[in-house]
Amino acid sequence: MAEQKPDGLDANRITVALQRVYLKDSSFEAPNSPKIFSGDWRPTVSLNISTRTNDVGSDAYECVLSLTVEAKQDDTTAFLIEVQQAGIFLLQGLEGAELQRILVTFCPQQLYPFAREAIADLSGKGGFPALQLQPVNFDAVAAEAQRRREEEEGARPDAAEASPEAGQ
């Protein structure tokens, strides 16, 4: 039987709750306006995504999802948007790999719709069509990052392989 807290709640209970969502930082640049508005609008768009987390105490963590979007018309930059969408998450009853997985997949996934909205709003206010970013599967992104880390670690020579006895 699970231990009971005095208030009757399960001591092993897991809590994952979004406490607050906020825009931490944003910027918009259109270095080639108004010239960029002439001609057909067929941009190439690149998206870079990164996250960082901070333990803010009392089982609360800040997750910051950073998106950088660059739209180019041929080789000319049309606009550059940078958004840091952040949130405070209450994460109780999680440890180690389980906590890390929630921080790098679940938390950014919750923030992404807010960041997408900020990007669309900024591009529209900049005189461009509102940019609608595609959904992102943060579980797949995390799995790919893990695969790359393991690949890089596997490419490094092992201490045993580097020792003089290894060659004999």
RAFEN-V122983 format. One record per residue. N is the residue number from 1. OMEGA is omega in whole degrees, 0 to 359 (999 if undefined). NEAR is the number of other C-alpha atoms within 8 Angstrom. Layout:
n=N omega=OMEGA near=NEAR
n=N omega=OMEGA near=NEAR
This chain:
n=1 omega=181 near=2
n=2 omega=176 near=6
n=3 omega=178 near=7
n=4 omega=172 near=9
n=5 omega=179 near=8
n=6 omega=182 near=5
n=7 omega=177 near=5
n=8 omega=180 near=6
n=9 omega=179 near=8
n=10 omega=182 near=9
n=11 omega=182 near=8
n=12 omega=184 near=7
n=13 omega=177 near=8
n=14 omega=177 near=8
n=15 omega=174 near=8
n=16 omega=185 near=8
n=17 omega=175 near=7
n=18 omega=183 near=9
n=19 omega=184 near=8
n=20 omega=174 near=7
n=21 omega=180 near=10
n=22 omega=175 near=7
n=23 omega=184 near=9
n=24 omega=181 near=9
n=25 omega=174 near=8
n=26 omega=174 near=9
n=27 omega=178 near=8
n=28 omega=176 near=11
n=29 omega=173 near=7
n=30 omega=190 near=10
n=31 omega=184 near=7
n=32 omega=176 near=10
n=33 omega=5 near=8
n=34 omega=184 near=6
n=35 omega=185 near=6
n=36 omega=183 near=9
n=37 omega=180 near=7
n=38 omega=179 near=6
n=39 omega=179 near=5
n=40 omega=180 near=4
n=41 omega=178 near=6
n=42 omega=186 near=5
n=43 omega=165 near=9
n=44 omega=185 near=8
n=45 omega=174 near=8
n=46 omega=181 near=7
n=47 omega=174 near=8
n=48 omega=182 near=7
n=49 omega=172 near=8
n=50 omega=177 near=7
n=51 omega=171 near=10
n=52 omega=180 near=7
n=53 omega=178 near=9
n=54 omega=173 near=7
n=55 omega=181 near=8
n=56 omega=175 near=8
n=57 omega=178 near=6
n=58 omega=180 near=4
n=59 omega=178 near=9
n=60 omega=181 near=11
n=61 omega=172 near=13
n=62 omega=173 near=12
n=63 omega=178 near=15
n=64 omega=177 near=13
n=65 omega=181 near=16
n=66 omega=177 near=11
n=67 omega=174 near=13
n=68 omega=182 near=11
n=69 omega=175 near=11
n=70 omega=177 near=12
n=71 omega=179 near=12
n=72 omega=172 near=12
n=73 omega=191 near=12
n=74 omega=179 near=6
n=75 omega=183 near=5
n=76 omega=179 near=7
n=77 omega=176 near=12
n=78 omega=176 near=14
n=79 omega=176 near=13
n=80 omega=179 near=13
n=81 omega=174 near=15
n=82 omega=180 near=12
n=83 omega=171 near=16
n=84 omega=179 near=13
n=85 omega=185 near=16
n=86 omega=177 near=13
n=87 omega=174 near=14
n=88 omega=182 near=12
n=89 omega=173 near=14
n=90 omega=183 near=12
n=91 omega=182 near=13
n=92 omega=177 near=9
n=93 omega=180 near=8
n=94 omega=178 near=8
n=95 omega=171 near=7
n=96 omega=185 near=6
n=97 omega=180 near=6
n=98 omega=177 near=8
n=99 omega=180 near=10
n=100 omega=180 near=9
n=101 omega=179 near=9
n=102 omega=182 near=9
n=103 omega=184 near=11
n=104 omega=179 near=11
n=105 omega=185 near=11
n=106 omega=184 near=10
n=107 omega=177 near=12
n=108 omega=179 near=14
n=109 omega=179 near=11
n=110 omega=182 near=7
n=111 omega=187 near=13
n=112 omega=179 near=10
n=113 omega=178 near=8
n=114 omega=178 near=8
n=115 omega=177 near=13
n=116 omega=180 near=10
n=117 omega=179 near=8
n=118 omega=179 near=9
n=119 omega=180 near=13
n=120 omega=180 near=12
n=121 omega=181 near=9
n=122 omega=180 near=11
n=123 omega=178 near=15
n=124 omega=179 near=11
n=125 omega=178 near=7
n=126 omega=177 near=8
n=127 omega=180 near=6
n=128 omega=173 near=7
n=129 omega=179 near=6
n=130 omega=183 near=10
n=131 omega=179 near=8
n=132 omega=179 near=7
n=133 omega=177 near=6
n=134 omega=175 near=4
n=135 omega=180 near=4
n=136 omega=176 near=5
n=137 omega=184 near=7
n=138 omega=174 near=11
n=139 omega=179 near=7
n=140 omega=178 near=7
n=141 omega=180 near=8
n=142 omega=179 near=10
n=143 omega=178 near=8
n=144 omega=178 near=8
n=145 omega=178 near=8
n=146 omega=178 near=8
n=147 omega=179 near=8
n=148 omega=178 near=8
n=149 omega=180 near=8
n=150 omega=178 near=8
n=151 omega=179 near=8
n=152 omega=179 near=8
n=153 omega=178 near=7
n=154 omega=180 near=7
n=155 omega=179 near=6
n=156 omega=178 near=6
n=157 omega=178 near=7
n=158 omega=178 near=6
n=159 omega=180 near=6
n=160 omega=179 near=6
n=161 omega=182 near=8
n=162 omega=182 near=8
n=163 omega=181 near=8
n=164 omega=181 near=6
n=165 omega=184 near=5
n=166 omega=181 near=8
n=167 omega=184 near=6
n=168 omega=999 near=4
